[in-house]
Structures are given as structure tokens and as C-alpha cells.
Amino acid sequence: MQNKITQLFGIEYPIIQAGMVWASGWRLASAVSNAGGLGLLGAGSMYPDVLEEHIVKCKKVTDKPFGVNVPMFSPYVDEVMALCMEERVPVVTTGAGNPSTYIAPLKRAGITVIPVVASAAFARRLERSGADAVIAEGEESGGHIGSVSTMALVPRVVDSVSIPVIAAGGLGDGRGLAAALALGAAGIQMGTRFVCTHECTAHDNYKRAIVRAGERSTMVTGRSIGHPVRCIRNPMIRDFEELERRGASEQEIIEFGTGRLRKAAMEGDVTHGSVMAGQVAGLVREIVPAGEVVARTVAEAEALLSRLQSMVVQ
Ligand SMILES: Cc1cc2nc3c(=O)[nH]c(=O)nc-3n(C[C@H](O)[C@H](O)[C@H](O)COP(=O)(O)O)c2cc1C
């Protein structure tokens, strides 16, 4: 499974574990990197000194490449980017915003920079700004989302840029990897699937809520304020929906939503907290070691890819 993405990162398999707030620390990132994928630390829920600890621990337990995900809404973006440069983190991915101004300095520090995009136009713009690859993330993803499905977005982005494209959103097993390769992507990023692993720091109640969920269990809130987020439907999400329906102000909505993810992911309150997860939750049936997710995904994709010809000619 060597291709443009494995070569770009210096990894064995084109599988990236998404950087996720309150869910992806050094244990998960290093387990994925040690298994041959690329593990990412989710900087969005870490103060810079906490992130530094995770980087140091990650370096201790793996000599494989790993990365840091930086959501652009983080109040510590400048400090986090400076820390990544100082620590010579091999890869930085960015989410939820425009990282253009950070790309050149990160690259000068020898860091591979991969932004998340939800449109072909944004992918082209970031290619011009020097991005090494992009993650095309469809609206079926967990967390902050765009408005185009993975199936329609990935080939559009592939046709629009000449840098490698990583597919994200709705991918949870080897079928997802094979399908993404067929769409022209050179790798996949999985978030929801990696939450349900032993090494993920999210509370067990959170993981079990994903395992229980079906493909229709998620819904999107926050559209009224321009920040759509996909979560598993629960009483809190229904209250959120009601607030939006009655035209609550942005301030009221933000106040209602603040701290909800932490409540679910750290305290395990999956009734009043927000359980961010993608539609692929319907495919996640068990909590397993992260390395097993990588190995199974690769094995399934390889078996499927070698059978594809016979599935067409029967
Ligand atoms: C619990 C959770 C937290 C997330 N946090 C972040 C984040 O901090 N930064 C980011 O760029 N994306 C974040 N995402 C999105 C993921 O990076 C990834 O692109 C997405 O989960 C892929 O879709 P999937 O959930 O269908 O695998 C998060 C997703 C989940 C499920």
C-alpha cells in the first residue's frame, strides 16, 4: 500500500487517525503510528503546555512520524504553531478555518502541512498557499462539517488540485479505504472509528453511545449560526434544535453549547453533553485496540481490491 501519501508522511499504510478534541492524546496517536498509520494529537482541547507534554510522550513511545491537528478557532493557534515548529513535529493538519498564513512558516521548519477542506475552491486556494496535501472532508463526518458529501466532494477535489488528497467522512473500514482509493484519494482519515478504541481518552459512555448508534442516529446543529456540527441525537441535541427553531440569538446558542463536548467525552454525560460522531457510527460495532483498526482496515481493503475485478466480470 505504498503511494503518494505513505511516501509524503514516511508511513506504511495510507490511514490517518483524525486529531479530535478531548479524544486523541499521545496514547492513541502513538498506537496508530506504531501500527503503521499516522496518529494525530488533537490540540483543540489542550493548552500549549499540555500539548507539549503529549508531544514529548509521543516521541518517547514511537519513533514513527505523528502529527498535531490544530483547529483554527483555537485561542492558542499562534502558540501551538510555534510549539509544533520548536518541537519539529513531522505533520500539522488544520481544521475549521483558513490556515494560509501559517503554511509557509511551518514548511520552512520542515513540517508537512495538510489542511482540511470542504470544497474544491478552498482546496485550490490552499494548494496555491503551499499545502502539501489536503483532507477532503464530507458532511457525513463527526464534528464540524461542510455541506457536501464525501462521495461528491472527494473526486471534485481530486480533479481540482495536483497535490495528494486524503478522504474523510463516513469511512470506517476497509471498504471505505478501497472506495476512497477508487475516488482518486491517496489515503483516508477516520475519526469516529478511532474514538471506539482502547487508547482513545473519551469516556466509555461516549464510546458505547457510538457503538449503540445506527446510521440515522446523528443530526446536525449549529447551522443557524454558521457552525454546523454533527452529533449523536440525545436530549441535549433536541434542546439545541428547539433553541435554533425558535430563533435564539447567536449568544444564547453559544452559551448553551459551551462545554458540552467536554461533558460527554470527559465526564461521560451522554444525555446532557454533546456526543460528536459521524454517520459511520452505524458501522462501528466494537471497541478494539487502535492498531487492530489499522490492521483490519488494510487487510479488508487489500482483499476487496484484489476481488474487485471478479465482482464486475461474473
Ligand atoms: C469527537 C470528534 C472530535 C473531532 N475534533 C476535531 C478537531 O479537533 N479538529 C478537526 O480538524 N476535526 C475534528 N473532528 C473531525 C475529524 O478530524 C475527522 O475529519 C472526521 O471525524 C472524519 O469523519 P468520520 O467521523 O466519519 O470518520 C472531530 C471528529 C470527532 C468525531
The ligand as an SDF file (V2000), in Angstrom:
LIG
                    3D

 31 33  0  0  0  0  0  0  0  0999 V2000
  -15.1480   13.5060   18.5920 C   0  0  0  0  0  0  0  0  0  0  0  0
  -14.6140   14.2280   17.3780 C   0  0  0  0  0  0  0  0  0  0  0  0
  -13.8010   15.3290   17.5450 C   0  0  0  0  0  0  0  0  0  0  0  0
  -13.2670   15.9920   16.4250 C   0  0  0  0  0  0  0  0  0  0  0  0
  -12.4110   17.0430   16.6350 N   0  0  0  0  0  0  0  0  0  0  0  0
  -11.7990   17.6120   15.5760 C   0  0  0  0  0  0  0  0  0  0  0  0
  -10.7940   18.6050   15.7720 C   0  0  0  0  0  0  0  0  0  0  0  0
  -10.4420   18.9650   16.8940 O   0  0  0  0  0  0  0  0  0  0  0  0
  -10.2030   19.1470   14.6650 N   0  0  0  0  0  0  0  0  0  0  0  0
  -10.5360   18.7570   13.3850 C   0  0  0  0  0  0  0  0  0  0  0  0
   -9.9520   19.2740   12.4130 O   0  0  0  0  0  0  0  0  0  0  0  0
  -11.5070   17.8280   13.1770 N   0  0  0  0  0  0  0  0  0  0  0  0
  -12.1010   17.2280   14.2350 C   0  0  0  0  0  0  0  0  0  0  0  0
  -13.0300   16.2240   14.0170 N   0  0  0  0  0  0  0  0  0  0  0  0
  -13.2640   15.7490   12.6430 C   0  0  0  0  0  0  0  0  0  0  0  0
  -12.2390   14.6680   12.3170 C   0  0  0  0  0  0  0  0  0  0  0  0
  -10.9820   15.2650   12.2070 O   0  0  0  0  0  0  0  0  0  0  0  0
  -12.4910   13.8620   11.0230 C   0  0  0  0  0  0  0  0  0  0  0  0
  -12.2300   14.6090    9.8750 O   0  0  0  0  0  0  0  0  0  0  0  0
  -13.8780   13.2760   10.9600 C   0  0  0  0  0  0  0  0  0  0  0  0
  -14.1780   12.6370   12.1690 O   0  0  0  0  0  0  0  0  0  0  0  0
  -13.9640   12.2770    9.8130 C   0  0  0  0  0  0  0  0  0  0  0  0
  -15.2350   11.7360    9.7180 O   0  0  0  0  0  0  0  0  0  0  0  0
  -15.7200   10.3760   10.4750 P   0  0  0  0  0  0  0  0  0  0  0  0
  -16.0800   10.8160   11.8390 O   0  0  0  0  0  0  0  0  0  0  0  0
  -16.8760    9.9460    9.6450 O   0  0  0  0  0  0  0  0  0  0  0  0
  -14.5660    9.4260   10.4490 O   0  0  0  0  0  0  0  0  0  0  0  0
  -13.5910   15.5530   15.1150 C   0  0  0  0  0  0  0  0  0  0  0  0
  -14.4320   14.4400   14.9660 C   0  0  0  0  0  0  0  0  0  0  0  0
  -14.9290   13.7690   16.0610 C   0  0  0  0  0  0  0  0  0  0  0  0
  -15.7990   12.5540   15.8470 C   0  0  0  0  0  0  0  0  0  0  0  0
  1  2  1  0
  2  3  1  0
  2 30  2  0
  3  4  2  0
  4  5  1  0
  4 28  1  0
  5  6  2  0
  6  7  1  0
  6 13  1  0
  7  8  2  0
  7  9  1  0
  9 10  1  0
 10 11  2  0
 10 12  1  0
 12 13  2  0
 13 14  1  0
 14 15  1  0
 14 28  1  0
 15 16  1  0
 16 17  1  0
 16 18  1  0
 18 19  1  0
 18 20  1  0
 20 21  1  0
 20 22  1  0
 22 23  1  0
 23 24  1  0
 24 25  2  0
 24 26  1  0
 24 27  1  0
 28 29  2  0
 29 30  1  0
 30 31  1  0
M  END
$$$$
